[in-house]
Amino acid sequence: MEQISKDDWYAYRRYPEPDGTSYLQKDLMTKEQVEKLFDFCQILEAVIYDVGWGFLIQYYGYALLYEINNKSGWFDCSDLEEYKEYIEAYRNDMKRSEERN
């Protein structure tokens, strides 16, 4: 079985207990997978790490992520520019959280 380190995780969901679910790049290759992750983030069951956001932005681009977000309803943003600001704020919060751990 392949060993996966926490450094490889793009996102993490606390369920199913007791170990939760780690998301790797392969788990975020479709819009449907990303929308489901956004749904979990909206109800505070999951987090997306900085490396995960880096991948999502590079792979999907901000405009498509904004469309996925609007379907999910995670961030309540009026336009793409506001959405970018939310992502940057979220990434900064996660970086500070990771530094404390």
DAPE-V379584 format. One record per residue. RES is the residue in one letter. OMEGA is omega in whole degrees, 0 to 359 (NA if undefined). NEAR is the number of other C-alpha atoms within 12 Angstrom. Layout:
res: <RES,RES>
omega: <OMEGA,OMEGA>
near: <NEAR,NEAR>
This chain:
res: <M,E,Q,I,S,K,D,D,W,Y,A,Y,R,R,Y,P,E,P,D,G,T,S,Y,L,Q,K,D,L,M,T,K,E,Q,V,E,K,L,F,D,F,C,Q,I,L,E,A,V,I,Y,D,V,G,W,G,F,L,I,Q,Y,Y,G,Y,A,L,L,Y,E,I,N,N,K,S,G,W,F,D,C,S,D,L,E,E,Y,K,E,Y,I,E,A,Y,R,N,D,M,K,R,S,E,E,R,N>
omega: <182,177,180,179,179,178,180,183,175,179,180,174,185,180,355,179,8,188,182,182,174,180,176,180,182,181,184,186,177,178,181,178,180,178,179,176,177,178,179,178,181,181,174,175,185,175,175,180,183,179,177,177,178,178,183,181,180,186,185,186,183,185,180,176,177,177,179,178,181,175,181,183,183,178,180,184,181,180,184,181,177,178,178,178,178,180,181,177,179,180,179,177,180,179,179,179,180,179,180,183,NA>
near: <3,4,8,12,11,16,18,20,26,32,37,32,29,21,18,12,10,8,10,15,23,30,33,28,26,18,24,29,21,18,23,19,23,40,28,26,41,35,25,25,26,22,17,16,22,27,36,40,35,29,25,34,36,21,27,35,22,16,20,22,19,26,20,23,36,33,26,28,35,23,22,25,23,29,29,20,20,16,18,22,14,17,27,25,19,23,31,20,17,23,24,18,18,24,20,14,15,17,11,8,7>
